[in-house]
Structures are given as structure tokens and as C-alpha cells.
């Protein structure tokens, strides 16, 4: 089965082809330079950029892979969560393409696709614990299969990636701040008591990083009000020691909070020996190190995709689509797009089951 994946949930326009579980090729157009002018993603601009890029990117992908459009068996697209306008552009393109080519159509949960992305590089086995850490979400899942993901905990306000980017902006770092904060943290020394480990005084598996962001903002105002460094800061060499140490301390607070909740989830689900870590923040160096150590101590393993597959990409959409499509799952063209903040319904139908039922009847 040849599956085309389309990703347009936020500010990355991407397409990829996966055949029989193998990535044939992918193309991506980043909008980071456009949104950097505003210090964050502007939804209206993101939608317009997706509309501008999708057609040319599709042609480029076909040419790169030496593939004819009519050989596509399944068109998979990120249906949500994400920015509604951005999602609508991608879904409309996918539906039109599927209809025109006579291909099957499938809407993919963007969050679940992140968790499955490592399957392009490593063998996936289930059940597994999934930690999704991105700019918009910090969630814990129990994955029974590629199509059965049970949510155990979720972000209640600011996600971990959002906290990184907002604190990075307060520090005057170039957008997006999270990546540069990781680099600065590696060059600094963390002070364990400088920032709190938020929302751990409870017995649940949810996350809340708004308090940590507020504590960091207060610290920055008190200590860096008159500090001088190039703004926006783009190079580690231009950062003073105090700034590097601040980033290291903030980084440690976020990572240790994530580790604490993962340990809590593993205690409640002792049968889980595999951890899947995904999302943009999964590229964080300290997080990758600590999660690997945590699972090794428990006699299990932590799987994390390469950094290129941590950020939003179409390869994960195409791979998730191939997994679900190979099991017979589809949508019809009435499928709704789901923005951030709404639960994505389990409304796929299994074409294989329907065919079997018709034969029986």
C-alpha cells in the first residue's frame, strides 16, 4: 500500500510517501521565518502559507520519488488537533486529491501520529507508555495498538513546549526559543532549587506548567532587567554565564517534572516496559538522556525518534496512515476537522470488517 501523508496542523507544510512501512520521500516548507517577525505563529498567515505551498510541494514529492499520482492508494491527512484554518487547508486538499485519484481517505490524529513516528526507525511493540511533549500538548497515553491509544494524563494549561518558547521570548532568544534554550542549557549549570517542579503535589497524571512559567518570568524580571546581550539572541557564544545557568535550571525543572509523572504512570501500569517519547520537546537533550536512564533502571527501554521526526512532519502522518490503512481503517469525505481544544472522535470505520459483513450477509 502506498500512502500519501499531509501535515498542516500549525506552521509546517509537509507531504510524505510511505509504502509498506518504508519512507520513500518527504518534502517540507517551514514558515518559521515568517512567524519569527511576530514572535509566534499568526494563524491567518499560517493558513495562507499552507494554501500557497501544498500544490507545489505535492508536485515536488511526486518528482523526487518518481511516482505517478494515480499509484497512491491512500491519502492520509492530519485532521487535528491544531489551528483550525491550517487544518482546513490541508484536509480540503487531501479530500480533493483522494476524490480525484479514486484513492481511499483517512484522517489521522496528529498526536497519535507523533507517538507512532519512531516506528519508521525502530520496531514497535505494544502495549507501551506514550509521552507526548510538544508546543501545544503534554500528554501521557497507554498504547494498546496503533489504533487504540488511551489517554492517562493531559496538559491543563501551558504545555512544556509552550513554556519553553514563552520563557525563551522573555529572555530575548530568537524564535523558536525552545531549541536555543536546550543548547544554552547544555553550556550552563543548573541550580536545583531555582525553579519549582510544578503540579507534583497531587496523585494524578496531568500536567500544568503555567506556575513554572510565572516563576521564571518573576526571576527574569528581578535578575535580568538591566542585563545586556544581543536581542534576539541567536548564538550561544553571545550568552553570559548567568543566562546559560538560568536556561539549564529551567530545563532541569521541566525535565524532572516529566520524569516524575512518567514514573508515576509506570507504577500504575507495571506491565509496561516500553516508553515512546514524541513531540518537538522530545528532541531536548536532557529529556532524551533522563528518559533513557529511567527506563533502563526499570529493565525496559525508551524509544525516541530522530530529531527530524520529533517536530511536525508528514512522514509520521503517512506512516500512521499506512498502519491504520493496512488494518482496513478509513474515513469517508464527510470527516470533520478538529481544532485544538476539542476531543478527536473515534469515528474511523474498518473497510475490511464492512466487506466481511457484506459477504456474510
Secondary structure, DSSP 8 states (H G I E B T S, - for coil): -EEEEEE-SSSEEEEEEEETTEEEEEEEEE-HHHHHTTTS--HHHHHHHHHHHHHHHHHHHHHHHT--GGG--EEEEEEESS-HHHHHHHHHHHHHHHHHHT-EEEEEEHHHHHHHGGGGTS---SSEEEEEE-SS-EEEEEEEETTEEEEEE-BSSS-HHHHHHHHHHHTTB-SSHHHHHHHHHHTS---TTSS--TT-SSSS--B--HHHHHHHHHHHHHHSSS----SSB--GGGS-HHHHHHHHHHHHHHHHHHHHHHHHHHHH-TT--EEEEESGGGG-HHHHHHHHHHHHHTT-EEEE--HHHHSS-HHHHHHHHHHHHHTTEEB-TT-----TTS------EEHHHHHHHHHH-
